[in-house]
Amino acid sequence: MFTANRGRLALFGAVAVGAVVALAGCATGDPLATGSGDSASETLIVGSQDYYSNEIIAEIYSQALEDGGYTVDRQFRIGQREVYLPDIEAGGIDVFPEYTGSLLQALEPDAAAGTADDVYTALESALPDGLSLLDRADASDQNSWTVSKAFAEQYGLTDIASLANVTEPITVGGNSELEERPYNPEALTAKYGIEFAGFTPIEDGGGPLTVKALLDGDIQITNIYTASPAFADGSIVALDDPDNLFLPDNVVPVVSDKVDDGAADILNAVSAALTEDVLVTLNARSSNDQESADKIATDWLAEANL
């Protein structure tokens, strides 16, 4: 088992609790009532990727569950999917914020592209026994092949295939596991004939170091998630993906059999409120304002009446 990076216990006031009760009244059951029963005596382990946005979502899940009477053990910043997926499959984690398309491709590398609903349905079938999906959020954090605006304008780049027009050496940068993904540089070479000069590992998950390397010209292309606030100033551009190399990547809780109906109601309520714009705003508070995941989660749950 991994070492928890955070062990914060967030308690909401009576106003927030009342909001959860009101919301639960619209659902199939009362998550607070369920959480106060025998099921709450068993601790739910909530995990997250080593990625700031995923940690924020995991903290939101954790605080919402705690406010519903559940005991939570935070196991955050575990690593990337290659590290934590075996433990999820083995039942070592009970709640994990995942991304539908990326998880499906990890489980079934040859999975076909489709709509967000198609990918969700395929992922339900691909999950190992003992795991299930709850409701997916409208929010997604899509993979993208991203270049600087200056580089895009220089070569008239609009979509991934147009990288074939580039006449200078193209260096790829990003987390080292990017080289193993189904949409990796080798896949671009095979599909579009694009040649690359090399790969530069930058282990910050498309964060400020990666963006700086892109803008400085140390790399020419990288993988940055589309909910990143780095896109806000227009200095970087996500290339279009008409051939669906990237599957829809909606945020979704993956849960074990220890998650009962009351906990599921709580997590589904979070998913219902988590939109694309909300996720970008939450990410900006972390990336730009350097706020902690627990503060961001507490504030948003109160604002969302959860």
Secondary structure, DSSP 4 states (H G I P E B T S, - for coil): -PPPS--------HHHHHHHHHHHTTSSS-HHHHHTSGGGGSPEEEE--SSHHHHHHHHHHHHHHHHTT--EEEE----SHHHHHHHHHTT--SEEEEEHHHHHHHH-TTPPP--HHHHHHHHHHHSPTTEEE-PPPS-B----EEEEHHHHHHHT--BGGGGGG--S--EEEE-GGGGGSTTSHHHHHHHH-----EEEE--STTSHHHHHHHHHTS-SEEE--TT-GGGTTSSEEEPB-TT--SPP-BEEEEEETT--HHHHHHHHHHHHH--HHHHHHHHHHHHTT---HHHHHHHHHHHTT-
